[in-house]
Amino acid sequence: MGRVTMSGAGPLYRRVADAIRTRILNGTLPPGTRLPSRAQITADFGVSEQVARHAVDILLAEGLVTSRPGAGTFVARPPERRRVCRGARHQPHEHVQVFCGEFPRDAARTWGCDAEATLATPVVAGRLGIDAGDRVMCSRYVFVDDARPVMLTTSWEPLALTWGTQIMFPEQGPYEGLGVVARMRSIGIRVDRANEEVTVRPALPVEAERLRLRPGRYVLFIERTFLAGRRTVEVADIVLPADSTRVVYPIEVTGPRRPALLKLALAG
């Protein structure tokens, strides 16, 4: 690489990692390129071998490079991104939106669910607008594409709404797989709004294990809320690998309404 001048603040190993990452992302170091050795990084950046090792460890954890025993460290090929379609309008089977668009559901793409009645933690209770310790139905979904887990969803519903009804267990009974909107409609609750907040964070250890990710890899974290008027009927946490997922939100655009007086003038 030649002698490199670093800019910015922060620990040296992060600045070295930032510089190499920039070269990977802008194509200066294309996929398959062998990364300079630690000795070469030490010489190019004027840092210690320990700093060089920590910098490469960061890139390994991010999945930007891979290590081949006996051969060295190489720039990784970007993973194929799965397209996850999410929209303002409810569609049947909204739990399986990972299979919409370019990923229609078939024999290779499926999901499983485990549900149990439990007590709401303070965080879940705050999101649902109930008291901590109130009973909720917790459902944990794993979505699989070609034998590989691609999305995790954990949802909570207040059992005060569904206890004793045929929709108490979300994926059992006549409304299995039909989703929150249809299920709640069956007991007289009209869901009229959904909100989603998207952030990026490192995968938790249990998430990394279930999604088969290396520790330290980043995930898209979506907090979803279904509401009926002002009442929250379901909240969910959705987790997807950040480096292999493209989330698409269709947005309907309508033109402004004409003023009533203008309509009358045109009609005349």
C-alpha positions in Angstrom: 0.0 0.0 0.0 2.9 2.3 0.6 3.3 4.8 3.5 -0.2 5.8 4.7 -1.1 9.0 6.5 -4.1 8.5 8.8 -6.7 11.2 9.8 -9.4 11.4 12.4 -9.4 10.7 16.1 -9.8 7.5 18.2 -7.5 4.6 19.0 -4.8 3.8 16.4 -6.1 0.3 15.6 -9.5 1.7 14.7 -8.0 4.4 12.5 -6.0 1.7 10.7 -9.1 -0.4 10.3 -11.0 2.6 9.0 -8.3 3.3 6.4 -8.3 -0.3 5.2 -12.1 -0.5 5.3 -12.3 2.6 3.1 -10.1 1.0 0.5 -12.2 -2.2 0.5 -15.5 -0.3 0.1 -14.3 2.0 -2.6 -12.8 -0.9 -4.6 -9.2 -0.1 -4.2 -8.9 -3.5 -2.6 -11.4 -5.6 -4.6 -12.8 -9.0 -3.5 -10.2 -11.7 -3.5 -7.3 -9.4 -3.0 -4.8 -10.5 -0.4 -4.5 -8.1 2.5 -1.1 -6.8 3.3 0.6 -8.8 6.1 0.7 -7.5 9.6 4.4 -6.6 9.1 3.5 -4.7 5.9 0.6 -2.9 7.7 3.0 -2.0 10.5 5.4 -0.5 8.1 2.8 1.3 6.0 1.0 2.9 8.9 3.9 3.3 11.3 2.2 1.4 14.1 3.1 -1.6 16.2 2.3 -5.2 15.3 -0.3 -5.3 18.1 -2.1 -2.4 16.5 -2.0 -4.0 13.1 -3.4 -7.3 14.6 -6.3 -5.5 16.3 -7.1 -3.6 13.1 -7.3 -6.8 11.1 -9.4 -8.5 13.8 -12.0 -5.7 13.4 -12.2 -6.3 9.7 -12.5 -10.0 10.3 -15.4 -9.5 12.7 -17.1 -7.2 10.2 -16.9 -9.9 7.6 -15.0 -7.6 5.2 -12.0 -10.0 5.1 -11.5 -13.7 5.6 -8.5 -15.7 6.9 -7.2 -18.7 5.0 -4.8 -20.8 7.1 -1.4 -21.0 5.5 -2.4 -18.5 2.7 -3.2 -15.2 4.4 -6.1 -12.8 4.8 -8.2 -11.9 1.8 -10.9 -9.3 1.0 -14.2 -11.1 1.2 -16.7 -11.2 -1.6 -19.9 -9.3 -0.7 -22.7 -11.6 0.3 -25.8 -11.8 -1.9 -28.4 -9.4 -0.4 -31.9 -10.7 0.2 -34.6 -8.2 -0.5 -37.1 -7.8 2.3 -40.3 -6.0 1.2 -42.2 -4.1 3.9 -45.1 -1.8 3.2 -47.6 0.6 4.6 -50.5 -1.6 3.5 -51.1 -4.9 5.4 -50.8 -8.0 3.4 -51.8 -11.5 4.5 -49.0 -13.4 6.1 -47.2 -10.3 7.1 -44.9 -12.4 9.3 -43.4 -13.9 6.2 -42.6 -10.7 4.3 -39.0 -11.9 3.9 -40.5 -14.2 1.2 -42.3 -11.5 -0.7 -41.0 -9.7 -3.8 -37.9 -11.5 -5.0 -38.2 -14.3 -2.5 -41.6 -16.0 -3.0 -42.3 -18.8 -0.4 -41.6 -22.3 -1.6 -40.2 -25.6 -0.3 -36.8 -24.0 0.4 -38.2 -21.0 2.2 -40.1 -21.6 5.4 -40.5 -20.6 9.0 -41.1 -22.0 12.5 -42.7 -20.6 15.6 -42.6 -21.3 19.3 -45.2 -19.5 21.5 -45.6 -19.4 25.3 -47.5 -17.4 27.8 -45.1 -15.4 30.0 -44.9 -12.2 32.1 -44.1 -8.9 30.5 -40.8 -7.4 31.3 -40.7 -3.7 32.1 -39.4 -2.9 28.6 -42.1 -5.0 26.9 -44.8 -3.7 29.2 -43.8 -0.1 28.4 -44.1 -0.8 24.7 -47.5 -2.5 25.1 -48.8 0.1 27.5 -49.5 -2.5 30.2 -48.1 -3.2 33.6 -44.8 -5.1 34.2 -45.7 -8.6 35.2 -49.0 -8.7 33.1 -49.4 -11.9 31.1 -48.4 -11.8 27.5 -48.1 -14.3 24.6 -44.5 -14.4 23.4 -44.0 -15.9 19.9 -40.5 -16.6 18.5 -40.1 -17.1 14.8 -37.1 -18.3 12.8 -37.3 -17.7 9.0 -35.2 -20.0 6.8 -34.1 -19.6 3.2 -32.4 -22.5 1.5 -31.6 -24.2 4.9 -30.0 -21.0 6.3 -31.7 -18.8 9.0 -32.2 -15.3 7.5 -34.5 -13.5 10.0 -35.6 -13.7 13.6 -38.9 -12.2 15.0 -40.0 -12.1 18.6 -43.5 -10.7 19.2 -45.6 -10.0 22.3 -49.4 -9.6 22.6 -51.3 -8.8 25.8 -53.2 -11.9 26.9 -55.9 -9.6 28.3 -57.0 -9.2 24.7 -56.7 -12.8 23.5 -57.1 -15.1 26.5 -59.5 -17.9 25.9 -60.1 -17.0 22.3 -59.2 -19.1 19.2 -56.3 -16.7 18.4 -54.6 -16.9 21.7 -51.7 -18.9 20.1 -50.8 -16.9 17.0 -49.9 -19.9 14.8 -52.6 -22.3 15.9 -56.3 -22.7 15.0 -58.3 -21.3 12.0 -56.2 -18.1 11.8 -52.8 -19.8 11.6 -50.5 -17.8 9.4 -53.0 -15.0 8.7 -51.2 -12.4 10.8 -52.1 -9.8 13.4 -54.6 -7.8 11.4 -56.9 -10.7 10.5 -56.5 -12.4 13.9 -57.5 -9.3 15.8 -60.4 -8.6 13.4 -61.8 -12.0 14.3 -62.3 -10.9 17.9 -63.6 -7.4 17.1 -60.4 -5.4 17.2 -59.6 -3.3 14.1 -55.9 -2.8 13.7 -55.5 0.5 11.8 -51.8 1.4 12.1 -48.3 -0.1 12.2 -45.1 1.7 13.0 -41.5 0.3 12.5 -38.3 1.8 13.7 -35.1 0.6 12.1 -31.6 0.7 13.7 -28.3 -1.1 13.2 -26.3 -2.7 16.0 -24.0 -5.6 16.7 -25.7 -9.0 17.0 -26.4 -10.2 20.4 -24.6 -13.6 21.1 -27.9 -15.5 21.0 -28.8 -13.8 17.7 -25.4 -14.5 16.2 -25.8 -18.2 17.1 -29.3 -18.5 15.7 -28.5 -16.6 12.5 -25.1 -18.4 12.2 -23.2 -15.1 12.2 -19.7 -14.5 13.4 -19.5 -12.6 16.8 -19.5 -8.8 16.2 -21.4 -8.9 12.9 -24.0 -6.2 12.5 -27.8 -6.7 12.2 -30.8 -4.6 11.2 -33.0 -4.3 14.2 -36.6 -3.4 13.5 -39.1 -2.5 16.4 -42.6 -3.0 15.1 -45.8 -1.9 16.8 -49.4 -2.7 15.7 -52.1 -0.4 17.0 -55.9 -0.3 17.1 -56.7 3.3 17.7 -54.6 4.3 20.7 -54.3 0.7 22.0 -51.2 -1.3 21.2 -52.1 -4.9 20.3 -48.7 -6.3 19.4 -45.1 -5.4 19.5 -42.2 -7.2 17.8 -38.4 -7.2 17.4 -37.2 -8.2 14.0 -33.5 -9.1 13.4 -31.8 -9.5 10.0 -28.1 -9.7 9.0 -27.2 -6.2 7.9 -24.6 -7.2 5.3 -26.9 -9.5 3.4 -30.3 -7.8 3.6 -31.9 -4.9 1.7 -35.0 -3.6 3.3 -37.5 -2.0 1.0 -40.4 0.2 2.2 -42.9 1.1 -0.6 -44.3 4.5 -0.1 -47.6 5.6 -1.7 -47.4 9.1 -3.1 -50.7 11.0 -3.9 -51.1 14.5 -5.3 -52.6 17.3 -3.2 -56.3 17.6 -3.2 -57.8 20.5 -5.2 -59.6 23.1 -3.1 -63.4 22.8 -3.3 -63.8 26.3 -4.8 -61.4 25.4 -7.6 -63.5 22.3 -8.3 -66.6 24.4 -8.6 -64.9 26.9 -10.9 -63.7 24.1 -13.2 -67.2 22.5 -13.2 -68.7 25.8 -14.3 
